[in-house]
């Protein structure tokens, strides 16, 4: 089922994403084109204090609405995902964390986009890390895990990375209700 790329063009490139058009040959010999949005990858952070989860509300121009989401951000060139997570946690919600665990990574829209999202669980939170990003207007808030799950169910949270992350955290907490934060490795960079 693998496709072979015969030719590629890049008709547009922006600050964060680019567009690539590939001419491909399928395994059955049929030729067609594939339009691909090239994205450097991103992180989403579950900032968990053991009872509450840090969230942000922000306007998302592409959707035409304000979305309630996990703190998240795009990788900078050559920046490891763990560093992006630390930076974005400080920029978006003014937090630092001593406990970090890498969660699953997943493609956000594999039918047309290369974005690979890296999920991180951040615990042992410290509220003294305020940094801001001039490109964003965010409204931080806190939700209990049960409220976050209800917000997924009732449509207040419609962002895929947030839905995936909240579901992952819920499974972790259910499997070990008292120990998710206590058994995480300490951040080796601190």
N, C-alpha and C positions, 0 to 999 in steps of 0.2 A: 504493500500500500504506500510505500515511500514515494515521494515525488522528487524529480530531479530538476534543479533550477538550470534553465538554459541561458537566461539573460536577466539582468536587473537594471532598473533605472531608479534614480532618486529625484523625483520632480520637485520636492519641497523639503526644506529642513528649517526647523525653528529653534528657539532657545532650549526647549525641553524634549521635543519629539520631532521625528522626521517621517516622511512617507516614502515607502519603497514599493515599486511595482515589479513583480517577478513574472517572467514567462516560464512556465513549468511544464514538464511532461509527466503525466501520471504513469503508474506501473502498467496500465493497459495500453500505453502509447498515445493516449489523447492529450493534446496540448491545450492549455488554458492560461489565464493570468490570475495572480493572487496579489491583492492590495494589502500592504502591511504597514501598520503604524509602529515605528521603531521607538522604543522607550528604554531609558537606562535602568529601570527597576526602581523599587520603592520599598519602604518599610511601614508597618503599622505596629503600634505599641499598645499593649494591654497594661496600663499603669494601674496596678491593683494594690490597695492598702489592706487587703484581707476581708474587707466588707464592701468597699465601693470601687468603682471603675471610673477613671478620668475619661471624659468625653469632650468633644468640641462641636460647636455648631458653626457652620460657615456657609456662605453663599457659594454655590457651584454653578458657574455660568453655563456649562454644557447642559445641565439639567434644568436650568431656569428656576431653581429653588434652593432654599437653605436646607442643608442636610446635617443630621446628627451623626457623628462619626467617631471612631477611635482617632487619637492623634496619629498622624502619618506624614510621610514626606518622601521626596524623590532623592535617589542617590546622586551625589555629586561625582564627577569623573574620578575614578580610582579610589573612591571612598568605600571602605568595607561597610556592609549593612549594619553591623553593630555600632559603628561610629555614627552612622546616619540616625539610628534609633536614639542614641544619647542626645545628639544635637536637636532632633525634632521634639523630643520630650521636653527639653528646656525651652525651645522656641514656642511651642504650641500651648503648653500648660504650665510652664515655669517650674518643672520638677526635675530632680535628679533621682537616680535610684542606685542603691548599693547591690541589690539582687537582680541578676539578669539571666534569662533563659531564652535560648533560641527556640522558636516554635516551628511549625511547618512553613514551607514556602510554596507558593502556588501562582499559576498564571491567572491574571485577572480577566482577560478576554482573549483566549487563545485562537479564536477564529480569525482575528485580524490584528492582534497587538502582541508585541514581544514583552510587555511589562511582566516581570517576575516580582511578586510581593513577598517580602520576608516578614514574618510575624515574630514579635518579641514580647515576652512577659517581663515586666519591670516591677520589682517589689522593694520593700524597705525604702520608701519614698521620702524625699526631702524637698520641701517647698521653697528652697532658697536659690534656685537655679534659673531665675527669670532672665530670658533672652527673648527678643522678639524678631519677627521677620516682617520687614516693611511691605512685602507683597501680599500679606494676608490680613484679614480681619476675622478674628476668631472669638468665640464666646465659650470659654471653658466651663464645664459643669461636672458634677459627680452623679453616678447612678449606682444603686445596688445591682448586683447581678440579676436578681429576680426582676427588677424594673427594666434592665437592659433586655432581658429575654422577652418581657412583655412588649417592649417597644419594637422588637423585631416582629413579634406576632401580630401586633396591631398596625404595623406599617409606619411607625414613627422613625424607625431605622430601616432604610432601604439600600444602604451602601453595602456592597458585597464583602469588602474586606472586613467591615465591622461585624457583619453577620457571621462570617467565618470565624473571626477571632473570638467573638462572644460565645459561639457554640463550642469552640476548642477549650476556652476557659471553663465553661460550665461542665464539660466532661471531666476536666482535671479536678475541679473542686468536688464534684460528685464522687470521684474515685478516691479522693483523699481530703475530706472536708476540713480538717484542722491543719493540714500540713503543707499546702501548696507554697506558702510564703516561707515557712520555716526550713524547708529542705533545699531551697534554691542555692546554687553556688554564689558566693560573693563576687562582685565585679572585680576582676583582677587588675583593672586599670586604676582602682582607687586605693 
